[in-house]
Amino acid sequence: SEAADPIPTELAHTLAGRQRELGAGARAEAGARALAESGTVLIVAGQQPGLLGGLLLAFHKAAGAVNLAKRLDGRGGVRVVPAFWLASEDHDLDEANRAVLLDRGGRPRRLRLDRRPDGRSLMDQPLTEGEAAAFRDEVAAMLPETERVGSLLHLLDRRPGDDVATWCARAFTGLLGDAGLVVLEPPCLQPHAGEALAGLLEHAAPIAEALRTAGHALEAAGLPAPLDVPDGYVPLFLRDEVGGPRQRAQDDASLDVSALASRLRAHPELGSGDVVGRVFVEHRLLPVFANLGGPTELAYHAQVRAAHAAVGIRYPLALPRPEATWVDAKT
């Protein structure tokens, strides 16, 4: 019952509007609106934005969320909506700024935008018309002139005001079609995230200790423990101003927890969770029933689950994503 608590109507309308902007489809818009109704839960996968919609891995995760939601929807009178957390507040441009395509001769070709990391989130990095056009032309020169390729190139068109994350997100939703997948992005949730972000700061010590303890237990069992927790760890990034570079909270030697927590409650747009913190925000704001992930991600969920328990926050199920091996037509 706790997982089925509805989200504020205002947030549901914001999410539905974002689906419309991204072209995610009518089913995704309806799914977003349904989150304001009691008895609706989410199956969530996620990845940061990427060129051409991201790695195939992201599409495997998305397909898993859609498939599982379809199988569970309606059981016990519960509506189950698939969702994808697109981590557009991520600032790792080098990881997002890459794609590999097979060219018309079947050779793998690497693609990237000509830009350097500057510490800003992908959602805060404007995309110029020239950058988008140059990338589109490079893709067009690699691929044969077919109707299918033409539809792909259309997904690379830049719209006025696009940032890097939005441009990538539109390609992602365009390749999926109207699958009913609700794309979740930090900018939509930020106005409601002040309390969750402040909590990451105020409860940083028990969160860090739980992450370490769970990591040691995993290692003792011969399992991976992907989250390394340094001394003074805080699962939070801060910005001096809206749209500015992200800086780790523990790097601030003069950190005043009380004052900063008050500031985040009043101005949540100045904070963002790291790989751990963003999960706390997700689970504080959304009715998540299950998260999907690969083997390393499931170990990560085991550590983060322990951190949730340490501060009394419910943790949803963690389930394996689908796997697949892609081969060419001849094979």
Secondary structure, DSSP 4 states (H G I P E B T S, - for coil): -GGGPPPPHHHHHHHHHHHHHHT--HHHHHHHHHTTSTTEEEEEEEE---GGGS-HHHHHHHHHHHHHHHHHTTGGG-EEEEEEEE-TT---HHHHS-EEEE-TTS-EEEE--S----S--GGGSB--HHHHHHHHHHHHHHS---HHHHHHHHTT---TT-BHHHHHHHHHHHHH-S--PEEE-HHHHGGG-HHHHHHHHHTHHHHHHHHHHHHHHHHHTT--------TT--SEEE-SSTT---EEGGG-TT--HHHHHHHHHH-GGGEEE-TTHHHHHHHHHS-EEEEEE-HHHHHHHHHHHHHHHHTT----EEEEPP------S--
